[in-house]
């Protein structure tokens, strides 16, 4: 079973591409979507704690790196692309049908 998460990180962690490369390297992270500079929505079978441990191993925490990983629950609101809303509602089938 997958859960939907939001990862927020600061510039000291690394570039967005470095963070995305990390997410691609974790086999339990099944899908991600970016629509904001320092935030990534993703789905995973891991807990937030498990992902956090892997993230700390990769990026560290001693040079001002800051990040936050949270499961996105049912009480949510915002102005986001349709793809994000679909992923949050369907973490086991996150790809929007017919989307590029």
C-alpha positions as CSV (number, residue, x, y, z in Angstrom):
1,X,0.0,0.0,0.0
2,X,1.3,3.5,-0.9
3,X,0.8,6.7,1.0
4,X,1.0,10.2,-0.4
5,X,3.7,12.5,1.0
6,X,4.9,16.1,0.7
7,X,8.7,16.8,0.9
8,X,9.8,20.4,1.5
9,X,13.5,21.2,1.5
10,X,15.9,24.2,1.6
11,X,18.7,25.2,-0.8
12,X,21.3,23.7,1.6
13,X,20.0,20.2,0.9
14,X,21.0,20.5,-2.8
15,X,19.4,21.2,-6.1
16,X,15.9,20.1,-7.0
17,X,17.5,17.7,-9.5
18,X,19.6,16.1,-6.8
19,X,16.5,15.6,-4.7
20,X,14.6,14.1,-7.6
21,X,17.6,11.8,-8.4
22,X,17.5,10.7,-4.8
23,X,13.7,9.9,-5.0
24,X,14.3,8.0,-8.2
25,X,17.0,5.9,-6.4
26,X,14.6,4.7,-3.7
27,X,12.7,1.7,-5.1
28,X,9.9,2.1,-2.5
29,X,9.1,5.6,-3.9
30,X,6.7,4.8,-6.7
31,X,5.9,8.2,-8.2
32,X,6.7,11.9,-7.7
33,X,5.4,15.2,-9.0
34,X,6.8,18.7,-8.8
35,X,4.9,22.0,-9.2
36,X,6.8,24.2,-6.7
37,X,10.5,25.0,-6.4
38,X,11.3,23.4,-3.0
39,X,8.5,20.9,-2.7
40,X,7.8,17.5,-4.1
41,X,4.7,15.4,-3.8
42,X,5.4,11.7,-3.9
43,X,4.0,8.2,-3.1
44,X,5.7,5.5,-1.3
45,X,5.3,2.3,0.7
46,X,7.7,3.6,3.3
47,X,6.8,5.6,6.4
48,X,7.8,9.3,6.7
49,X,10.4,8.2,9.2
50,X,11.9,5.6,6.9
51,X,12.1,8.1,4.0
52,X,13.6,10.7,6.4
53,X,16.3,8.3,7.5
54,X,17.3,7.6,3.8
55,X,17.2,11.4,3.1
56,X,19.5,12.2,6.0
57,X,21.9,9.5,4.9
58,X,22.1,11.0,1.4
59,X,22.0,14.7,2.2
60,X,23.1,15.0,5.8
61,X,22.0,17.5,8.4
62,X,25.2,19.2,9.6
63,X,25.4,22.1,7.1
64,X,22.1,23.8,7.6
65,X,20.1,21.2,5.6
66,X,16.4,21.5,6.5
67,X,13.6,19.3,5.2
68,X,10.1,18.2,6.2
69,X,8.3,15.0,5.1
70,X,4.7,14.6,5.9
71,X,1.9,12.3,4.9
72,X,-0.9,14.2,3.2
73,X,-4.1,13.3,4.8
74,X,-7.7,13.9,3.9
75,X,-8.0,17.3,5.4
76,X,-6.2,19.3,2.8
77,X,-6.9,22.4,0.6
78,X,-5.0,24.4,-1.9
79,X,-4.6,25.5,-5.5
80,X,-2.6,22.7,-7.3
81,X,-2.5,21.0,-10.6
82,X,-5.1,18.3,-11.3
83,X,-2.3,15.7,-11.3
84,X,-1.5,16.4,-7.7
85,X,-5.1,16.1,-6.5
86,X,-5.4,12.8,-8.3
87,X,-2.2,11.5,-6.8
88,X,-3.2,12.5,-3.3
89,X,-6.6,10.8,-3.6
90,X,-5.1,7.7,-5.4
91,X,-1.6,6.9,-4.0
92,X,-1.8,3.3,-5.2
93,X,-2.6,4.5,-8.8
94,X,-1.0,8.0,-8.9
95,X,-0.8,8.6,-12.7
96,X,-3.6,10.7,-14.1
97,X,-5.1,8.8,-17.0
98,X,-4.6,10.7,-20.3
99,X,-2.0,13.1,-18.8
100,X,1.3,13.6,-20.4
